[in-house]
């Protein structure tokens, strides 16, 4: 029970006595979080954070991680079809190009994309051990692309000493096969993990049934081409003591090869087009960090690298063809090659100032490159582009953590980023957490943020604008949490975010432009969980998001369709010592241009032995026909059967 509620609220609900006095020591939450320049626990930070643990991922048995994220407070999802196709998340109504994403400390946002953002479409839980969701502007911690928050993902770690292993295999609807194996080795002074995972799925048509199906002579044959996905991923993480514990070396790396099919969108239509449209994507990331101490100062040196190569190829059709048979637009072949790289070098030092203050100082250098090689032909003639652009960012940062009393923690983070194209920008975050009583906690944050224009927005041969400045923002949130011993909790958080200097793609000039007006998100997040006896746990959330704008925008993420009301409910129950069931529901309403929808999912697991479990998951039980992006279909009723084991 305690682990379940801990994963929902990032608090160990049973760790504090219910009526402790001010001088009673706090027993801190064992979950270690990366919400500042040094790791801490949820009771010591004012940042609103939720944690999804490995047991949560296994218990829900969702194939797509975005389906779990969609049920978290303040999180909404935009998906362009089945598993593998492009997908992003919004936090508190702030879109994906403003959400920082790290995997084992590696920045995995795509430098070659139209905007620098992470594509969640192919992310599965094969090697994931924990996901942290940080809400509110985190630019003082991560720099650009973190106005709305951050997602920190860590891969699986060993759960016991010695050599051990985990494995899973599953099969489901859309002819989806998924399998993975993890090998662990933990001993005195070392801890390592290697995971190999694989997935393939036939998928379904990304274009919805109402769209055009160009290229067929049958007017009743609309969008029936399946869009499949396949991927292979190898990841590694390790921690090693050096010189009998005088220093620690942390290593992490991954490589992934994937291919997915997609449906085209042009002139306002989403359509099957030709059956050969696909993306080949290769990603590689690595990070090394050396930690050591000299006297009273802790040091960390790190080097990170990320590379992504994407090739979009196929045949586009003239989308202006009339919506009458035979729908035979003229075919035009194309191939778009993109490559993005990121190299990050970083140093930080940390030290105590007296008994109640901790300081962190550091510097960082990042080089980001963007390469394209585009060729094709349209009804207007041949076109092409070949360029190689890069930008540098030099950063200085500092953080002060102050605990003036046993029940109060304050944090101030400052960061200055000097961009090689537009100059410098300074961000800050002021956080506070007051444990008024062990069962009553107040949190507050005030921060500003920015998003630097991407290399594509600056330098694209057709739409780039090298005079762009960063988007900027101010955000504030206030929260209160009431805990009921180790039985449950309720939490409420009010938030407000305003963006200015918005970068928008203009349908008039066909270039990126700067809009000097504001776009605002404000709302309320409610979350809670409660134990209905020893074997049953109920959890739920509600988010109200009010989005409005003074800016006249054509395509910016600040005009995305965000649900005004979002409800999530979950129930888990241990029926017997070997059988467990789960139910979860999601309802989203009042999203501009998209019908309201509700989803109901169910699952059951059976412990075959103490080391092996079989499970069955059915998602979208009512076979709801719904969309999260206009024109793109989402999964209907689908089932997954699997087995996992430890050795």
Secondary structure per residue as TSV (DSSP state, phi and psi in degrees):
chain	resnum	aa	ss	phi	psi
A	1	X	-	360.0	-45.8
A	2	X	H	-62.5	-39.8
A	3	X	H	-65.6	-38.2
A	4	X	H	-62.0	-50.2
A	5	X	H	-69.3	-31.3
A	6	X	H	-62.6	-39.6
A	7	X	H	-71.5	-29.2
A	8	X	H	-74.7	-45.3
A	9	X	H	-108.6	-4.4
A	10	X	S	60.6	29.8
A	11	X	S	-133.8	139.4
A	12	X	-	-83.7	98.4
A	13	X	T	-66.9	-24.7
A	14	X	T	-96.0	11.5
A	15	X	S	-84.2	-14.7
A	16	X	S	-122.2	142.3
A	17	X	-	-67.2	146.5
A	18	X	T	-66.2	-31.2
A	19	X	T	-125.0	38.2
A	20	X	-	-66.4	147.7
A	21	X	-	-86.2	174.3
A	22	X	T	-57.5	-32.7
A	23	X	T	-88.1	4.4
A	24	X	S	-78.2	126.9
A	25	X	-	-66.1	144.3
A	26	X	-	-86.4	132.4
A	27	X	-	-93.5	114.3
A	28	X	-	-81.1	154.1
A	29	X	-	-57.6	129.3
A	30	X	S	-71.2	-15.6
A	31	X	-	-70.5	121.5
A	32	X	-	-94.5	127.2
A	33	X	B	-119.9	148.2
A	34	X	-	-103.3	75.2
A	35	X	S	-109.3	3.1
A	36	X	S	-146.8	-168.3
A	37	X	S	-73.5	-15.4
A	38	X	S	-125.6	151.8
A	39	X	-	-69.7	151.9
A	40	X	B	-152.0	-167.9
A	41	X	-	-118.7	164.8
A	42	X	G	-62.9	-30.8
A	43	X	G	-72.3	-13.3
A	44	X	G	-107.0	9.1
A	45	X	-	-130.1	145.7
A	46	X	-	-86.9	-7.1
A	47	X	S	-70.2	135.9
A	48	X	-	-77.4	117.7
A	49	X	E	-140.3	140.1
A	50	X	E	-120.5	151.8
A	51	X	E	-124.4	130.1
A	52	X	E	-106.8	115.8
A	53	X	E	-90.8	172.6
A	54	X	H	-62.2	-36.2
A	55	X	H	-66.7	-34.4
A	56	X	H	-62.7	-46.0
A	57	X	H	-61.3	-41.1
A	58	X	H	-73.3	-37.7
A	59	X	H	-66.2	-37.6
A	60	X	H	-82.0	-26.9
A	61	X	-	58.1	30.6
A	62	X	-	-73.6	138.0
A	63	X	S	-72.7	-45.3
A	64	X	S	-93.8	129.7
A	65	X	H	-63.3	-31.1
A	66	X	H	-62.2	-24.4
A	67	X	H	-70.6	-29.2
A	68	X	H	-77.4	-43.3
A	69	X	H	-60.2	-34.9
A	70	X	T	-62.8	-20.9
A	71	X	T	-93.9	3.7
A	72	X	S	-88.6	148.6
A	73	X	T	-57.7	133.1
A	74	X	T	78.8	1.4
A	75	X	E	-108.6	130.7
A	76	X	E	-128.5	158.3
A	77	X	E	-122.3	142.9
A	78	X	E	-123.7	117.9
A	79	X	E	-128.8	134.2
A	80	X	-	-93.9	36.8
A	81	X	S	128.7	-147.2
A	82	X	S	-76.2	-177.2
A	83	X	T	-50.0	130.6
A	84	X	T	101.7	-35.9
A	85	X	S	-68.6	160.7
A	86	X	-	-55.4	135.7
A	87	X	E	-150.8	144.4
A	88	X	E	-140.2	167.7
A	89	X	E	-120.6	157.2
A	90	X	E	-120.9	140.2
A	91	X	E	-115.6	120.7
A	92	X	T	54.5	36.6
A	93	X	T	80.6	4.8
A	94	X	B	-99.5	127.2
A	95	X	-	-76.0	173.8
A	96	X	G	-63.4	-29.5
A	97	X	G	-71.7	-2.0
A	98	X	G	-116.5	21.4
A	99	X	E	-120.3	115.3
A	100	X	E	-74.2	139.4
A	101	X	E	-130.9	126.6
A	102	X	E	-125.5	138.3
A	103	X	E	-119.3	113.1
A	104	X	T	51.3	40.1
A	105	X	T	82.7	-2.8
A	106	X	E	-91.6	126.5
A	107	X	E	-72.8	112.9
A	108	X	-	-108.3	12.4
A	109	X	S	-67.8	146.1
A	110	X	B	-84.4	109.1
A	111	X	T	-70.2	-14.0
A	112	X	T	-95.7	0.2
A	113	X	S	-79.6	167.5
A	114	X	S	-55.2	-45.1
A	115	X	S	-121.2	152.0
A	116	X	S	-75.9	106.3
A	117	X	B	-154.2	160.9
A	118	X	-	-95.6	134.6
A	119	X	-	-92.5	111.2
A	120	X	-	-82.0	-1.3
A	121	X	T	-59.2	-35.5
A	122	X	T	-104.4	8.4
A	123	X	-	-77.0	119.2
A	124	X	-	-118.3	172.7
A	125	X	S	-93.4	18.6
A	126	X	T	-54.9	-39.9
A	127	X	T	-121.7	16.2
A	128	X	E	-90.3	133.5
A	129	X	E	-104.0	-31.5
A	130	X	E	-160.7	146.0
A	131	X	E	-127.1	125.6
A	132	X	E	-107.1	132.3
A	133	X	E	-111.9	109.3
A	134	X	E	-98.5	127.3
A	135	X	E	-105.3	149.4
A	136	X	S	91.9	164.1
A	137	X	-	-62.1	130.6
A	138	X	-	-122.5	24.1
A	139	X	H	-63.2	-29.7
A	140	X	H	-65.3	-16.9
A	141	X	H	-103.7	-42.9
A	142	X	H	-112.9	-6.8
A	143	X	-	79.2	-136.6
A	144	X	S	-67.2	164.2
A	145	X	S	61.6	36.5
A	146	X	-	-145.2	32.4
A	147	X	S	-62.3	-39.6
A	148	X	S	-90.5	-17.7
A	149	X	E	146.5	-164.3
A	150	X	E	-149.6	151.8
A	151	X	E	-119.8	118.6
A	152	X	E	-107.1	121.3
A	153	X	E	-115.1	130.0
A	154	X	E	-118.1	142.9
A	155	X	E	-82.5	173.8
A	156	X	-	-63.6	145.3
A	157	X	-	-123.3	161.7
A	158	X	-	-65.8	140.5
A	159	X	S	-100.9	-6.6
A	160	X	S	-153.7	163.4
A	161	X	S	-70.8	157.7
A	162	X	E	88.6	-167.6
A	163	X	E	-91.2	130.5
A	164	X	E	-145.7	172.0
A	165	X	E	-151.9	154.2
A	166	X	E	-130.1	147.8
A	167	X	E	-148.1	150.8
A	168	X	E	-146.2	155.8
A	169	X	E	-149.6	138.9
A	170	X	E	-150.5	157.8
A	171	X	E	-138.6	146.6
A	172	X	E	-159.4	-171.2
A	173	X	T	-54.9	156.6
A	174	X	T	64.3	25.9
A	175	X	T	52.7	48.6
A	176	X	E	-95.3	124.1
A	177	X	E	-118.6	135.3
A	178	X	E	-143.5	138.3
A	179	X	E	-152.1	157.6
A	180	X	E	-165.5	155.4
A	181	X	E	-139.9	137.4
A	182	X	E	-121.7	135.1
A	183	X	E	-116.0	131.5
A	184	X	E	-123.3	150.3
A	185	X	E	-146.8	113.4
A	186	X	E	-130.7	134.4
A	187	X	E	-155.7	-168.1
A	188	X	T	-68.5	112.7
A	189	X	T	89.4	5.1
A	190	X	E	-154.9	154.2
A	191	X	E	-158.6	118.5
A	192	X	E	-137.4	154.9
A	193	X	E	-147.7	137.9
A	194	X	E	-129.8	130.6
A	195	X	E	-128.9	131.0
A	196	X	E	-117.0	124.2
A	197	X	E	-131.9	156.7
A	198	X	E	-148.1	143.5
A	199	X	E	-149.0	144.8
A	200	X	E	-144.8	142.8
A	201	X	E	-150.4	137.5
A	202	X	E	-74.7	-25.8
A	203	X	E	68.7	-161.4
A	204	X	E	-146.9	175.7
A	205	X	-	-67.7	124.7
A	206	X	S	-66.1	-38.3
A	207	X	B	-71.6	136.2
A	208	X	-	-72.6	169.7
A	209	X	T	-66.4	-20.7
A	210	X	T	-88.1	-4.0
A	211	X	S	-82.1	173.7
A	212	X	-	-73.8	146.9
A	213	X	-	-120.4	77.7
A	214	X	T	-67.0	147.3
A	215	X	T	95.2	5.4
A	216	X	-	-123.1	150.0
A	217	X	S	-93.2	-2.1
A	218	X	-	-99.0	109.7
A	219	X	T	-67.5	-14.2
A	220	X	T	-93.3	-5.6
A	221	X	-	-95.0	81.4
A	222	X	-	-105.0	119.1
A	223	X	S	50.7	62.9
A	224	X	-	-115.8	11.9
A	225	X	-	-87.6	122.7
A	226	X	-	-71.0	143.1
A	227	X	E	-112.9	104.3
A	228	X	E	-92.4	176.5
A	229	X	E	-151.3	141.0
A	230	X	E	-146.5	144.9
A	231	X	E	-156.5	150.9
A	232	X	E	-131.4	135.4
A	233	X	E	-137.6	135.3
A	234	X	E	-125.5	126.1
A	235	X	E	-131.5	155.2
A	236	X	E	-145.1	143.4
A	237	X	E	-146.7	145.8
A	238	X	E	-157.5	148.9
A	239	X	E	-129.1	129.9
A	240	X	E	-136.4	131.1
A	241	X	E	-78.3	141.2
A	242	X	E	-121.7	139.9
A	243	X	T	54.8	53.1
A	244	X	T	55.3	42.6
A	245	X	T	89.1	4.2
A	246	X	T	-68.7	-24.0
A	247	X	E	-148.2	160.9
A	248	X	E	-128.6	133.3
A	249	X	E	-111.8	120.5
A	250	X	E	-105.9	128.5
A	251	X	E	-125.6	141.3
A	252	X	E	-150.2	148.9
A	253	X	E	-162.2	155.7
A	254	X	E	-154.0	157.8
A	255	X	E	-143.2	142.8
A	256	X	E	-145.0	135.5
A	257	X	E	-118.1	133.1
A	258	X	E	-146.9	152.8
A	259	X	E	-138.0	133.2
A	260	X	E	-138.7	150.3
A	261	X	E	-98.3	152.9
A	262	X	-	-146.2	166.3
A	263	X	-	-110.6	146.9
A	264	X	E	-82.2	157.4
A	265	X	E	-133.3	125.8
A	266	X	E	-159.1	147.0
A	267	X	T	51.4	35.3
A	268	X	T	82.9	-0.9
A	269	X	E	-110.6	144.3
A	270	X	E	-109.0	128.8
A	271	X	E	-150.1	157.0
A	272	X	-	-60.3	-41.4
A	273	X	-	60.3	-132.9
A	274	X	-	-94.8	155.7
A	275	X	T	-81.7	3.1
A	276	X	T	-105.3	10.1
A	277	X	-	-77.3	119.3
A	278	X	E	-153.1	166.5
A	279	X	E	-125.1	128.9
A	280	X	E	-102.5	125.6
A	281	X	E	-132.2	127.7
A	282	X	E	-121.3	130.7
A	283	X	E	-127.9	141.3
A	284	X	E	-140.4	136.3
A	285	X	E	-142.3	151.1
A	286	X	E	-155.0	151.4
A	287	X	E	-151.9	139.2
A	288	X	E	-129.9	133.6
A	289	X	E	-134.5	128.3
A	290	X	E	-111.1	122.0
A	291	X	E	-115.9	135.5
A	292	X	E	-157.8	167.1
A	293	X	E	-124.6	143.4
A	294	X	E	-127.3	108.3
A	295	X	T	64.4	-122.8
A	296	X	T	-96.4	6.5
A	297	X	E	-109.2	129.2
A	298	X	E	-96.1	134.1
A	299	X	E	-119.4	151.0
A	300	X	E	-143.5	126.8
A	301	X	E	-114.1	131.9
A	302	X	E	-140.2	152.6
A	303	X	E	-135.4	125.0
A	304	X	E	-126.1	147.8
A	305	X	E	-142.7	139.8
A	306	X	E	-141.5	139.3
A	307	X	E	-141.2	137.6
A	308	X	E	-136.8	135.0
A	309	X	E	-123.1	128.2
A	310	X	E	-128.4	134.5
A	311	X	E	-124.1	115.7
A	312	X	E	-99.0	124.3
A	313	X	E	-143.5	156.9
A	314	X	E	154.9	-151.4
A	315	X	E	-134.4	121.5
A	316	X	E	-93.9	150.4
A	317	X	E	-115.3	155.1
A	318	X	-	-66.2	101.4
A	319	X	T	-73.2	-3.8
A	320	X	T	-86.9	2.1
A	321	X	S	-59.3	145.9
A	322	X	-	-63.7	149.5
A	323	X	S	-81.9	54.2
A	324	X	S	-141.1	152.3
A	325	X	T	-55.8	140.9
A	326	X	T	-98.9	13.0
A	327	X	-	53.9	37.5
A	328	X	-	-103.8	70.2
A	329	X	-	-62.8	155.1
A	330	X	-	-67.7	131.4
A	331	X	E	-81.4	137.8
A	332	X	E	-132.7	115.5
A	333	X	E	-72.5	152.6
A	334	X	E	-150.5	160.4
A	335	X	E	-151.6	122.5
A	336	X	E	-118.0	121.6
A	337	X	E	-110.2	128.6
A	338	X	E	-129.3	144.7
A	339	X	E	-141.6	134.8
A	340	X	E	-132.5	140.7
A	341	X	E	-133.7	154.8
A	342	X	E	-143.6	126.6
A	343	X	E	-120.2	125.7
A	344	X	E	-126.7	125.2
A	345	X	E	-115.6	135.7
A	346	X	E	-147.0	142.7
A	347	X	E	-135.7	138.5
A	348	X	E	-144.0	149.9
A	349	X	E	-125.4	149.8
A	350	X	E	-139.5	142.2
A	351	X	E	-157.7	157.0
A	352	X	E	-87.2	143.2
A	353	X	E	-118.5	99.9
A	354	X	T	72.7	-156.7
A	355	X	T	-95.3	-10.7
A	356	X	T	-126.2	4.2
A	357	X	E	-131.3	138.8
A	358	X	E	-127.1	133.1
A	359	X	E	-121.2	144.3
A	360	X	E	-128.5	132.1
A	361	X	E	-129.8	144.2
A	362	X	E	-168.1	174.7
A	363	X	E	-142.8	153.2
A	364	X	E	-147.2	143.0
A	365	X	E	-127.7	131.3
A	366	X	E	-129.7	131.8
A	367	X	E	-114.5	127.8
A	368	X	E	-123.1	128.6
A	369	X	E	-120.8	153.9
A	370	X	E	-139.2	126.3
A	371	X	E	-130.2	137.2
A	372	X	E	-134.8	154.8
A	373	X	E	-144.9	98.7
A	374	X	E	-116.2	132.5
A	375	X	E	-144.9	145.5
A	376	X	E	176.2	-173.2
A	377	X	E	-148.8	144.6
A	378	X	E	-131.1	-176.0
A	379	X	T	-65.7	-14.4
A	380	X	T	-92.3	-4.2
A	381	X	E	118.2	-176.9
A	382	X	E	-71.8	152.3
A	383	X	E	-145.3	162.9
A	384	X	E	-175.9	164.7
A	385	X	E	-158.6	142.1
A	386	X	E	-148.1	112.5
A	387	X	E	-150.2	161.7
A	388	X	E	-139.6	110.8
A	389	X	E	-124.7	150.6
A	390	X	E	-148.6	156.5
A	391	X	E	-133.5	155.3
A	392	X	E	-121.5	144.0
A	393	X	E	-131.0	123.2
A	394	X	E	-108.9	130.6
A	395	X	E	-129.4	143.5
A	396	X	E	-121.2	139.2
A	397	X	E	-143.8	158.0
A	398	X	E	-151.7	150.1
A	399	X	E	-144.1	134.6
A	400	X	E	-118.2	125.0
A	401	X	E	-113.1	125.9
A	402	X	E	-127.2	130.3
A	403	X	E	-121.4	80.0
A	404	X	E	-68.3	-23.5
A	405	X	E	-138.9	166.4
A	406	X	T	-68.1	-19.0
A	407	X	T	-108.9	10.3
A	408	X	E	-137.2	133.0
A	409	X	E	-129.7	133.8
A	410	X	E	-121.5	146.3
A	411	X	E	-140.2	134.7
A	412	X	E	-128.8	121.2
A	413	X	E	-119.0	136.7
A	414	X	E	-130.7	143.3
A	415	X	E	-147.7	136.1
A	416	X	E	-119.8	124.5
A	417	X	E	-112.2	125.9
A	418	X	E	-108.5	109.7
A	419	X	E	-94.3	137.3
A	420	X	T	-66.7	-17.8
A	421	X	T	-96.3	-49.6
A	422	X	T	-114.6	-0.9
A	423	X	E	100.1	-152.8
A	424	X	E	-104.0	159.1
A	425	X	E	-149.7	137.0
A	426	X	E	-113.7	133.4
A	427	X	E	-126.2	157.4
A	428	X	E	-145.9	157.1
A	429	X	E	-141.6	122.6
A	430	X	E	-110.9	120.9
A	431	X	E	-126.6	150.3
A	432	X	E	-147.3	143.0
A	433	X	E	-135.2	128.0
A	434	X	E	-120.1	116.3
A	435	X	E	-89.8	81.0
A	436	X	E	-57.8	-40.0
A	437	X	E	-141.7	162.2
A	438	X	T	-57.8	-20.9
A	439	X	T	-108.0	10.5
A	440	X	E	-142.4	118.8
A	441	X	E	-128.0	134.0
A	442	X	E	-115.4	140.4
A	443	X	E	-132.8	151.0
A	444	X	E	-152.9	147.3
A	445	X	E	-142.6	140.4
A	446	X	E	-132.7	127.1
A	447	X	E	-153.1	157.1
A	448	X	E	-120.2	163.9
A	449	X	E	-151.4	172.8
A	450	X	E	-153.9	158.2
A	451	X	E	-128.4	118.1
A	452	X	-	-72.0	144.5
A	453	X	-	-61.1	140.9
A	454	X	-	-72.6	163.7
A	455	X	H	-61.3	-33.1
A	456	X	H	-65.6	-47.1
A	457	X	H	-62.8	-32.1
A	458	X	H	-79.6	-42.5
A	459	X	H	-121.9	-0.7
A	460	X	-	-52.7	138.4
A	461	X	T	-61.7	-26.9
A	462	X	T	-107.7	-34.3
A	463	X	T	-123.3	-0.5
A	464	X	-	-67.8	154.2
A	465	X	-	-143.6	102.4
A	466	X	T	-80.2	8.0
A	467	X	T	-97.7	2.9
A	468	X	-	-65.6	143.6
A	469	X	-	-108.6	172.3
A	470	X	-	-69.3	151.2
A	471	X	E	-71.3	146.2
A	472	X	E	-129.8	160.6
A	473	X	E	-154.2	161.2
A	474	X	E	-132.9	137.7
A	475	X	E	-141.1	152.6
A	476	X	E	-145.7	144.1
A	477	X	E	-145.9	147.6
A	478	X	E	-132.5	132.8
A	479	X	E	-140.1	156.5
A	480	X	E	-137.8	141.8
A	481	X	E	-132.3	131.1
A	482	X	E	-113.8	130.0
A	483	X	E	-114.7	148.7
A	484	X	E	-118.0	72.5
A	485	X	T	56.7	-135.2
A	486	X	T	-98.7	19.0
A	487	X	T	-95.4	-34.1
A	488	X	E	180.0	-177.2
A	489	X	E	-157.4	159.6
A	490	X	E	-134.0	146.6
A	491	X	E	-142.2	139.5
A	492	X	E	-132.1	134.7
A	493	X	E	-137.3	124.1
A	494	X	E	-98.2	140.0
A	495	X	E	-138.4	157.3
A	496	X	E	-150.6	129.1
A	497	X	E	-136.7	130.6
A	498	X	E	-126.6	130.3
A	499	X	E	-111.3	148.8
A	500	X	E	-141.2	166.6
A	501	X	S	57.7	45.1
A	502	X	E	-72.1	136.6
A	503	X	E	-90.0	124.0
A	504	X	E	-133.3	144.8
A	505	X	E	-89.0	121.5
A	506	X	-	-89.2	128.4
A	507	X	T	-78.6	-4.5
A	508	X	T	-92.0	-50.6
A	509	X	T	-93.3	-12.0
A	510	X	S	57.9	35.8
A	511	X	S	-139.6	167.5
A	512	X	E	-80.1	137.2
A	513	X	E	-132.6	163.2
A	514	X	E	-104.0	129.4
A	515	X	E	-112.2	115.2
A	516	X	-	-90.6	60.3
A	517	X	S	-139.8	180.0
A	518	X	-	-112.6	153.5
A	519	X	E	-132.1	135.2
A	520	X	E	-127.1	142.7
A	521	X	E	-125.2	131.0
A	522	X	E	-141.6	154.3
A	523	X	E	175.8	-165.5
A	524	X	E	-143.2	132.1
A	525	X	E	-111.5	129.9
A	526	X	E	-120.8	136.5
A	527	X	E	-147.7	152.2
A	528	X	E	-168.4	165.1
A	529	X	E	-152.5	151.1
A	530	X	E	-153.9	140.2
A	531	X	E	-89.4	115.1
A	532	X	S	-92.8	66.9
A	533	X	S	99.5	-173.8
A	534	X	S	-75.4	-21.8
A	535	X	S	-116.7	-6.9
A	536	X	E	-123.9	132.5
A	537	X	E	-127.6	133.4
A	538	X	E	-114.7	132.5
A	539	X	E	-136.5	155.6
A	540	X	E	-165.2	167.8
A	541	X	E	-154.7	157.5
A	542	X	E	-140.9	136.3
A	543	X	E	-129.1	127.4
A	544	X	E	-108.1	124.3
A	545	X	E	-126.6	119.2
A	546	X	E	-104.0	117.1
A	547	X	E	-113.7	128.2
A	548	X	E	-150.0	159.3
A	549	X	E	-148.2	140.6
A	550	X	S	-90.5	-14.0
A	551	X	S	-85.2	141.3
A	552	X	-	-92.3	101.2
A	553	X	-	-113.7	143.6
A	554	X	S	-96.2	-43.9
A	555	X	S	-144.8	1.3
A	556	X	-	-61.2	152.6
A	557	X	G	-62.7	-16.4
A	558	X	G	-78.6	1.6
A	559	X	G	-116.1	18.3
A	560	X	-	-62.3	154.6
A	561	X	-	-79.1	109.7
A	562	X	-	-112.0	130.3
A	563	X	-	-63.4	132.9
A	564	X	S	-72.1	-34.2
A	565	X	E	-127.1	131.4
A	566	X	E	-137.4	128.0
A	567	X	E	-123.0	138.7
A	568	X	E	-137.8	142.3
A	569	X	E	-143.7	138.7
A	570	X	E	-139.2	146.6
A	571	X	E	-137.8	126.1
A	572	X	E	-123.2	141.6
A	573	X	E	-146.8	134.1
A	574	X	E	-91.4	100.1
A	575	X	S	-66.4	-44.7
A	576	X	S	-136.1	-173.3
A	577	X	S	-68.6	-16.0
A	578	X	S	-120.7	-9.9
A	579	X	E	-119.8	130.7
A	580	X	E	-131.7	146.7
A	581	X	E	-128.3	156.8
A	582	X	E	-143.2	146.0
A	583	X	E	-131.6	139.3
A	584	X	E	-144.1	147.2
A	585	X	E	-136.7	150.1
A	586	X	E	-139.0	132.2
A	587	X	E	-134.1	128.1
A	588	X	E	-125.0	134.6
A	589	X	E	-136.2	154.6
A	590	X	-	59.7	51.3
A	591	X	B	-104.1	122.4
A	592	X	T	-56.4	127.4
A	593	X	T	81.2	0.1
A	594	X	B	-133.4	135.1
A	595	X	-	-66.7	148.9
A	596	X	-	-60.6	149.5
A	597	X	E	-150.6	156.4
A	598	X	E	-134.1	141.2
A	599	X	E	-124.8	142.3
A	600	X	E	-129.6	128.3
A	601	X	E	-123.9	151.5
A	602	X	E	-142.2	151.3
A	603	X	E	-151.0	154.7
A	604	X	E	-141.7	140.2
A	605	X	E	-129.5	150.8
A	606	X	E	-136.0	123.6
A	607	X	E	-79.7	103.5
A	608	X	E	-65.3	-46.6
A	609	X	E	-137.5	-176.7
A	610	X	T	-68.5	-13.7
A	611	X	T	-117.5	0.5
A	612	X	E	-138.8	137.4
A	613	X	E	-134.6	135.7
A	614	X	E	-105.9	145.3
A	615	X	E	-145.0	152.4
A	616	X	E	-132.9	129.4
A	617	X	E	-126.2	134.1
A	618	X	E	-121.8	121.2
A	619	X	E	-107.9	153.2
A	620	X	S	51.8	58.7
A	621	X	T	-55.2	-36.8
A	622	X	T	-83.6	2.6
A	623	X	-	55.6	46.7
A	624	X	-	-65.8	133.4
A	625	X	-	-92.2	110.6
A	626	X	-	-145.3	166.0
A	627	X	-	-136.9	151.0
A	628	X	S	-112.4	-14.3
A	629	X	S	-132.9	129.8
A	630	X	T	-55.1	128.4
A	631	X	T	94.4	-9.3
A	632	X	B	-112.9	128.8
A	633	X	-	-75.7	152.5
A	634	X	-	-119.3	162.8
A	635	X	-	-59.3	139.5
A	636	X	-	-83.1	-158.0
A	637	X	S	-60.1	129.9
A	638	X	E	-144.3	145.0
A	639	X	E	-123.6	154.5
A	640	X	E	-138.6	129.6
A	641	X	E	-117.5	134.5
A	642	X	E	-151.5	168.9
A	643	X	E	-135.7	135.6
A	644	X	E	-130.5	151.2
A	645	X	E	-149.5	154.5
A	646	X	E	-118.1	151.1
A	647	X	-	-133.1	360.0
